[in-house]
């Protein structure tokens, strides 16, 4: 019996987008709660009717207190919003920190338009780079890209504070990344690191950019720096393991991905662990990881195809047939599942079933099946 060419099609599973779960998600602006800016110092504040007025804000600060920020730190954003709103209405002076805090609470409550207006008020009272940055972040959420980039530019221009500049460049880098402008994003992350080499987010994000450009050496360098700064972050742990796998460091990848699984178990972790084990011929472990993934996502065609190959390599043809049959059920109009199952049928002497699957694969447009039909089925 002549052998049948094996048509195993293995696509490459990409991870990020973080949610994906593995594509790094844009980091929210650093000046979001629970880390509000310092309270304003004594000085000039704008009065709504009388213009600039010199006064000591101590009494108002005492009345306002830290209650709003305590509520935000505890996750009570609705309570923080109500408190800020009440104080703004009851206070005769328009003090920027009140509007700033209310904008932060509104951001977390999804009141984007209201938050933008409050940041406008903050900027009007005292041009604030932090307010420009946070407002830019919100403009990105509502797809007002031009306004967002203008505000990021103003935030950079209006401050010489290295810490705030690092935050602005990080936030704008994430904005560029969300727009798939990776060159601009990478430049901003580099600027972030120039001002703050301890920004693990910038190391992580720039590492992800290097990874997608297949510059694995620089990707791993950046991710190792991020790992030193944040050794328990699940995104760092996962992406670091993935880059090791993609650069052919299979054993190192397995170690890194196992460390990732201790922090967060997800389908990406199981997939790459399975692929790494498969590449060093640990088929039993590979199948175990693919099975864990399929327990969570039983309709994952890619992984069913991959586990089918592993089952066949482990000399479990009936299990391989079961996997490929499931692929066919999920994608009845694709020829790959039929071609793969045909190969397994041919290996156990089921010639009629193999030929039937080959003819079906051919009818679905898999032209490579035609050659196998001629050689194996005799017509």
RODO-2510 file (C-alpha; in nm, 4 decimals, decimal comma):
residues 379
     n   res          X          Y          Z
     1     x     0,0000     0,0000     0,0000
     2     x     0,1436     0,3320    -0,1005
     3     x     0,1719     0,5900     0,1671
     4     x    -0,0415     0,8990     0,1699
     5     x     0,1189     1,2385     0,2015
     6     x     0,0362     1,3932     0,5383
     7     x    -0,1395     1,7268     0,5189
     8     x    -0,0985     1,8592     0,8690
     9     x    -0,1500     2,2325     0,8678
    10     x    -0,0151     2,4058     1,1737
    11     x    -0,0901     2,7746     1,1998
    12     x     0,1029     2,9966     1,4358
    13     x    -0,0947     3,1091     1,7356
    14     x    -0,0262     3,4737     1,8152
    15     x    -0,0858     3,6092     2,1668
    16     x    -0,1412     3,9676     2,2301
    17     x    -0,4123     4,1353     2,1911
    18     x    -0,2916     4,1034     2,5582
    19     x    -0,6848     4,0937     2,5504
    20     x    -0,5742     3,9168     2,3892
    21     x    -0,4444     3,7777     2,6795
    22     x    -0,0950     3,7898     2,5637
    23     x    -0,0792     4,1105     2,3756
    24     x     0,0187     4,3679     2,6303
    25     x    -0,2753     4,5906     2,6963
    26     x    -0,2219     4,9646     2,7077
    27     x    -0,1383     5,0760     3,0588
    28     x    -0,3805     5,3326     3,2041
    29     x    -0,2349     5,6770     3,2710
    30     x    -0,0075     5,6654     3,5758
    31     x    -0,1914     5,9640     3,7203
    32     x    -0,5110     5,7693     3,7713
    33     x    -0,6353     5,6700     4,1181
    34     x    -0,5326     5,5357     4,3585
    35     x    -0,2296     5,7601     4,3017
    36     x    -0,3656     6,1163     4,2795
    37     x    -0,1244     6,4094     4,2557
    38     x    -0,0104     6,6107     4,5519
    39     x    -0,2628     6,8521     4,6960
    40     x    -0,2190     7,2113     4,5749
    41     x    -0,0045     7,4454     4,7757
    42     x    -0,1136     7,7818     4,9074
    43     x    -0,1208     8,0393     4,6308
    44     x    -0,3359     8,1804     4,3541
    45     x    -0,6585     8,0057     4,2627
    46     x    -0,9220     8,1177     4,0163
    47     x    -1,2504     8,2442     4,1560
    48     x    -1,5464     8,1978     3,9183
    49     x    -1,6644     8,5579     3,9466
    50     x    -1,3797     8,7650     4,0869
    51     x    -1,0870     8,6424     3,8772
    52     x    -0,7591     8,5637     4,0443
    53     x    -0,7831     8,5724     4,4229
    54     x    -0,5040     8,5361     4,6798
    55     x    -0,6091     8,3325     4,9801
    56     x    -0,5091     8,0410     5,1967
    57     x    -0,6950     7,7232     5,1028
    58     x    -0,6351     7,5627     5,4429
    59     x    -0,9977     7,5863     5,5584
    60     x    -1,1304     7,4435     5,2334
    61     x    -0,8651     7,1718     5,2341
    62     x    -0,9678     7,0780     5,5853
    63     x    -1,3330     7,0598     5,4860
    64     x    -1,2503     6,8639     5,1747
    65     x    -1,0048     6,6355     5,3463
    66     x    -0,8739     6,3194     5,1898
    67     x    -1,2106     6,1437     5,1932
    68     x    -1,2486     6,1398     4,8142
    69     x    -0,9060     5,9906     4,7617
    70     x    -0,9530     5,7405     5,0395
    71     x    -1,2727     5,6271     4,8708
    72     x    -1,0961     5,5941     4,5342
    73     x    -0,8101     5,4026     4,6935
    74     x    -1,0706     5,1634     4,8346
    75     x    -1,2389     5,1272     4,4951
    76     x    -1,5485     5,3238     4,5935
    77     x    -1,5517     5,5450     4,2847
    78     x    -1,9229     5,6220     4,3084
    79     x    -1,8737     5,7435     4,6643
    80     x    -1,5712     5,9472     4,5633
    81     x    -1,7671     6,1060     4,2795
    82     x    -2,0562     6,2021     4,5065
    83     x    -1,8198     6,3484     4,7620
    84     x    -1,6286     6,5535     4,5025
    85     x    -1,9502     6,6703     4,3392
    86     x    -2,0926     6,7819     4,6731
    87     x    -1,7788     6,9750     4,7697
    88     x    -1,7567     7,1482     4,4311
    89     x    -2,1162     7,2672     4,4616
    90     x    -2,0712     7,3819     4,8217
    91     x    -1,7332     7,5554     4,7832
    92     x    -1,7339     7,9166     4,6562
    93     x    -1,3869     7,8810     4,5072
    94     x    -1,3037     7,6724     4,2004
    95     x    -1,0069     7,4687     4,3200
    96     x    -0,8344     7,2554     4,0619
    97     x    -0,7720     6,9507     4,2786
    98     x    -1,1453     6,9068     4,3355
    99     x    -1,2131     6,8894     3,9630
   100     x    -0,9088     6,6688     3,9150
   101     x    -1,0327     6,4184     4,1715
   102     x    -1,3847     6,4222     4,0304
   103     x    -1,2447     6,3591     3,6820
   104     x    -1,0555     6,0592     3,8128
   105     x    -1,3680     5,9171     3,9736
   106     x    -1,5672     5,9836     3,6560
   107     x    -1,3027     5,8016     3,4516
   108     x    -1,3439     5,4870     3,6554
   109     x    -1,7207     5,5172     3,6399
   110     x    -1,7120     5,5392     3,2605
   111     x    -1,8306     5,8997     3,2501
   112     x    -1,5740     5,9918     2,9889
   113     x    -1,7361     6,3104     2,8574
   114     x    -1,7811     6,4482     3,2087
   115     x    -1,4227     6,3627     3,2983
   116     x    -1,2947     6,5434     2,9888
   117     x    -1,4903     6,8549     3,0886
   118     x    -1,3481     6,8439     3,4398
   119     x    -0,9940     6,8138     3,3075
   120     x    -1,0712     7,1151     3,0854
   121     x    -1,1557     7,3059     3,4025
   122     x    -0,8328     7,1956     3,5706
   123     x    -0,6334     7,3120     3,2669
   124     x    -0,8197     7,6438     3,2589
   125     x    -0,7474     7,7102     3,6273
   126     x    -0,3834     7,6118     3,6141
   127     x    -0,2334     7,4483     3,3039
   128     x    -0,1561     7,0977     3,4241
   129     x     0,0554     6,8470     3,2322
   130     x    -0,1001     6,5644     3,4326
   131     x    -0,4480     6,6839     3,3353
   132     x    -0,3455     6,7100     2,9701
   133     x    -0,2105     6,3561     2,9848
   134     x    -0,5189     6,2086     3,1469
   135     x    -0,7471     6,3990     2,9116
   136     x    -0,5453     6,2651     2,6180
   137     x    -0,5963     5,9127     2,7508
   138     x    -0,9713     5,9727     2,7582
   139     x    -0,9730     6,1166     2,4075
   140     x    -0,8124     5,7925     2,2910
   141     x    -1,0985     5,5975     2,4497
   142     x    -1,3509     5,7906     2,2412
   143     x    -1,1355     5,7723     1,9261
   144     x    -1,0540     6,1434     1,9126
   145     x    -0,6964     6,0771     1,8126
   146     x    -0,6038     6,4280     1,6984
   147     x    -0,7163     6,5840     2,0256
   148     x    -0,5359     6,3126     2,2213
   149     x    -0,2062     6,3718     2,0424
   150     x    -0,2423     6,7482     2,0875
   151     x    -0,2890     6,7021     2,4616
   152     x     0,0064     6,4643     2,4855
   153     x     0,2185     6,7253     2,3080
   154     x     0,1028     6,9959     2,5500
   155     x     0,1762     6,7731     2,8469
   156     x     0,5316     6,7169     2,7249
   157     x     0,5874     7,0830     2,6395
   158     x     0,4494     7,2229     2,9645
   159     x     0,6576     7,0279     3,2141
   160     x     1,0225     6,9734     3,2924
   161     x     0,9511     6,7227     3,5664
   162     x     1,1329     6,4026     3,4678
   163     x     0,8886     6,1777     3,6521
   164     x     0,5869     6,3288     3,4822
   165     x     0,7621     6,3272     3,1436
   166     x     0,8256     5,9552     3,1840
   167     x     0,4567     5,9045     3,2573
   168     x     0,3453     6,1114     2,9579
   169     x     0,5768     5,9324     2,7151
   170     x     0,4574     5,5976     2,8518
   171     x     0,0925     5,6933     2,8086
   172     x     0,1480     5,8300     2,4582
   173     x     0,3486     5,5205     2,3673
   174     x     0,0521     5,3066     2,4652
   175     x    -0,1714     5,5297     2,2547
   176     x     0,0540     5,4811     1,9530
   177     x     0,0602     5,1075     2,0219
   178     x    -0,3197     5,0933     2,0205
   179     x    -0,3062     5,2663     1,6804
   180     x    -0,0516     5,0055     1,5621
   181     x     0,2071     5,2773     1,5092
   182     x     0,4850     5,0662     1,6549
   183     x     0,7757     5,2851     1,5434
   184     x     0,6350     5,5885     1,7239
   185     x     0,5386     5,3752     2,0231
   186     x     0,8872     5,2293     2,0488
   187     x     1,0401     5,5768     2,0381
   188     x     0,8148     5,6946     2,3220
   189     x     0,8944     5,3892     2,5351
   190     x     1,2635     5,4605     2,4810
   191     x     1,2035     5,8183     2,5989
   192     x     1,0182     5,6827     2,9015
   193     x     1,3192     5,4729     2,9949
   194     x     1,5527     5,7695     2,9480
   195     x     1,3591     5,9552     3,2185
   196     x     1,2741     5,6528     3,4288
   197     x     1,4806     5,3349     3,3746
   198     x     1,2712     5,1653     3,6420
   199     x     0,9514     5,1724     3,4339
   200     x     0,8746     4,8044     3,3995
   201     x     0,5765     4,8912     3,1780
   202     x     0,8039     5,0589     2,9222
   203     x     1,0446     4,7632     2,9209
   204     x     0,7491     4,5286     2,8738
   205     x     0,5848     4,7283     2,5961
   206     x     0,9043     4,7888     2,4032
   207     x     0,9873     4,4204     2,4408
   208     x     0,6518     4,3322     2,2882
   209     x     0,7301     4,5564     1,9897
   210     x     1,0659     4,3880     1,9367
   211     x     0,8917     4,0522     1,9576
   212     x     0,6435     4,1334     1,6829
   213     x     0,9288     4,2475     1,4592
   214     x     1,1009     3,9143     1,5348
   215     x     1,3952     4,0884     1,7003
   216     x     1,4048     3,8255     1,9710
   217     x     1,7422     3,9238     2,1144
   218     x     1,6328     4,2776     2,1991
   219     x     1,2874     4,1553     2,3009
   220     x     1,4346     3,9151     2,5543
   221     x     1,6744     4,1819     2,6828
   222     x     1,3856     4,4218     2,7508
   223     x     1,1651     4,1536     2,8998
   224     x     1,4451     4,0419     3,1305
   225     x     1,4749     4,4017     3,2528
   226     x     1,0988     4,4120     3,3104
   227     x     1,1231     4,0782     3,4919
   228     x     1,3883     4,2141     3,7301
   229     x     1,1618     4,5040     3,8194
   230     x     0,8323     4,3119     3,8346
   231     x     0,9061     3,9389     3,8736
   232     x     0,5469     3,8385     3,9445
   233     x     0,3668     4,0278     3,6673
   234     x     0,1722     3,7696     3,4618
   235     x     0,2137     3,9515     3,1303
   236     x     0,5906     3,9764     3,1697
   237     x     0,6196     3,6119     3,2699
   238     x     0,4083     3,4905     2,9785
   239     x     0,5616     3,7078     2,7072
   240     x     0,9126     3,6258     2,8261
   241     x     0,8369     3,2545     2,7945
   242     x     0,6806     3,3042     2,4517
   243     x     0,9839     3,4929     2,3190
   244     x     1,2100     3,2144     2,4419
   245     x     0,9918     2,9620     2,2588
   246     x     0,9847     3,1646     1,9383
   247     x     1,3625     3,2027     1,9437
   248     x     1,4100     2,8250     1,9775
   249     x     1,5014     2,8207     2,3486
   250     x     1,2520     2,5451     2,4217
   251     x     1,3819     2,4218     2,7572
   252     x     1,4240     2,7754     2,8899
   253     x     1,0781     2,8565     2,7591
   254     x     0,9255     2,5659     2,9499
   255     x     1,0851     2,6837     3,2744
   256     x     0,9658     3,0419     3,2210
   257     x     0,6138     2,9363     3,1232
   258     x     0,5824     2,7100     3,4274
   259     x     0,6724     3,0106     3,6394
   260     x     0,4037     3,2066     3,4532
   261     x     0,1470     2,9330     3,5218
   262     x     0,2030     2,9713     3,8960
   263     x     0,0827     3,3297     3,8724
   264     x    -0,1876     3,2997     3,6048
   265     x    -0,3098     2,9926     3,4216
   266     x    -0,4611     3,0657     3,0824
   267     x    -0,4889     2,9197     2,7342
   268     x    -0,1813     3,0987     2,6039
   269     x     0,0307     2,9431     2,8786
   270     x    -0,0984     2,5919     2,8022
   271     x    -0,0540     2,6389     2,4272
   272     x     0,3074     2,7472     2,4399
   273     x     0,3968     2,4919     2,7058
   274     x     0,2476     2,2251     2,4788
   275     x     0,4331     2,3547     2,1745
   276     x     0,7653     2,3736     2,3596
   277     x     0,7264     2,0202     2,4963
   278     x     0,6306     1,8944     2,1499
   279     x     0,9446     2,0485     2,0006
   280     x     1,1675     1,8516     2,2374
   281     x     0,9635     1,5345     2,1751
   282     x     0,7938     1,5253     2,5133
   283     x     0,4684     1,4283     2,3445
   284     x     0,2942     1,3037     2,6572
   285     x     0,3442     1,6361     2,8359
   286     x     0,2491     1,8268     2,5207
   287     x    -0,0779     1,6375     2,4979
   288     x    -0,1458     1,7083     2,8647
   289     x    -0,1104     2,0834     2,8130
   290     x    -0,3180     2,0832     2,4933
   291     x    -0,5892     1,8919     2,6789
   292     x    -0,5919     2,1529     2,9561
   293     x    -0,6410     2,4217     2,6948
   294     x    -0,9203     2,2291     2,5265
   295     x    -1,0940     2,1796     2,8622
   296     x    -1,1264     2,5604     2,8662
   297     x    -1,1810     2,6070     2,4931
   298     x    -1,3165     2,2835     2,3399
   299     x    -1,3789     2,4464     2,0009
   300     x    -1,0216     2,5565     1,9406
   301     x    -0,9558     2,4095     1,5954
   302     x    -0,5853     2,4895     1,5952
   303     x    -0,5230     2,3008     1,9156
   304     x    -0,7443     2,0082     1,8135
   305     x    -0,5361     1,9759     1,4968
   306     x    -0,2161     1,9968     1,6984
   307     x    -0,3272     1,7415     1,9569
   308     x    -0,4349     1,5154     1,6722
   309     x    -0,0789     1,5185     1,5405
   310     x     0,0598     1,4479     1,8883
   311     x    -0,1819     1,1563     1,9320
   312     x    -0,0753     1,0148     1,5964
   313     x     0,2945     1,0528     1,6809
   314     x     0,2268     0,8701     2,0101
   315     x     0,0719     0,5854     1,8097
   316     x    -0,2831     0,6559     1,9210
   317     x    -0,4544     0,6689     1,5798
   318     x    -0,8070     0,6390     1,7142
   319     x    -0,7558     0,9399     1,9406
   320     x    -0,6098     1,1311     1,6463
   321     x    -0,9135     1,0413     1,4351
   322     x    -1,1377     1,1641     1,7164
   323     x    -0,9586     1,5001     1,7231
   324     x    -0,9727     1,5434     1,3456
   325     x    -1,3392     1,4439     1,3402
   326     x    -1,4064     1,7225     1,5891
   327     x    -1,2162     1,9634     1,3633
   328     x    -1,4394     1,8601     1,0726
   329     x    -1,7518     1,9154     1,2820
   330     x    -1,6343     2,2644     1,3737
   331     x    -1,5054     2,3565     1,0236
   332     x    -1,7004     2,1406     0,7768
   333     x    -1,6036     2,3597     0,4817
   334     x    -1,2288     2,3314     0,5342
   335     x    -1,0297     2,0517     0,3729
   336     x    -0,7453     2,0256     0,6240
   337     x    -0,9383     1,8216     0,8777
   338     x    -1,0428     1,5705     0,6105
   339     x    -0,6859     1,5444     0,4750
   340     x    -0,5372     1,4912     0,8201
   341     x    -0,7958     1,2262     0,9077
   342     x    -0,7361     1,0575     0,5703
   343     x    -0,3695     1,0178     0,6561
   344     x    -0,4517     0,8512     0,9862
   345     x    -0,7059     0,6202     0,8178
   346     x    -0,4432     0,5194     0,5611
   347     x    -0,1967     0,4344     0,8389
   348     x    -0,4361     0,1766     0,9871
   349     x    -0,5416     0,0268     0,6538
   350     x    -0,8789     0,2018     0,6210
   351     x    -0,8265     0,2752     0,2514
   352     x    -1,1914     0,3419     0,1602
   353     x    -1,2357     0,5905     0,4445
   354     x    -0,9053     0,7568     0,3596
   355     x    -1,0024     0,7994    -0,0054
   356     x    -1,3464     0,9306     0,0859
   357     x    -1,1847     1,1960     0,3047
   358     x    -0,9351     1,2839     0,0312
   359     x    -1,2099     1,3329    -0,2243
   360     x    -1,3973     1,5524     0,0237
   361     x    -1,0831     1,7583     0,0899
   362     x    -1,0351     1,8025    -0,2856
   363     x    -1,3965     1,9107    -0,3345
   364     x    -1,3422     2,1760    -0,0654
   365     x    -1,0549     2,3261    -0,2599
   366     x    -0,7507     2,1558    -0,1045
   367     x    -0,5631     2,1031    -0,4299
   368     x    -0,2804     1,9046    -0,2688
   369     x    -0,5296     1,6267    -0,2071
   370     x    -0,5543     1,5631    -0,5826
   371     x    -0,2005     1,4278    -0,6048
   372     x    -0,2601     1,1988    -0,3094
   373     x    -0,5810     1,0695    -0,4693
   374     x    -0,3910     0,9738    -0,7854
   375     x    -0,1139     0,8016    -0,5946
   376     x    -0,3141     0,6342    -0,3231
   377     x    -0,6661     0,5875    -0,4549
   378     x    -0,5664     0,5006    -0,8122
   379     x    -0,7928     0,7548    -0,9853
***
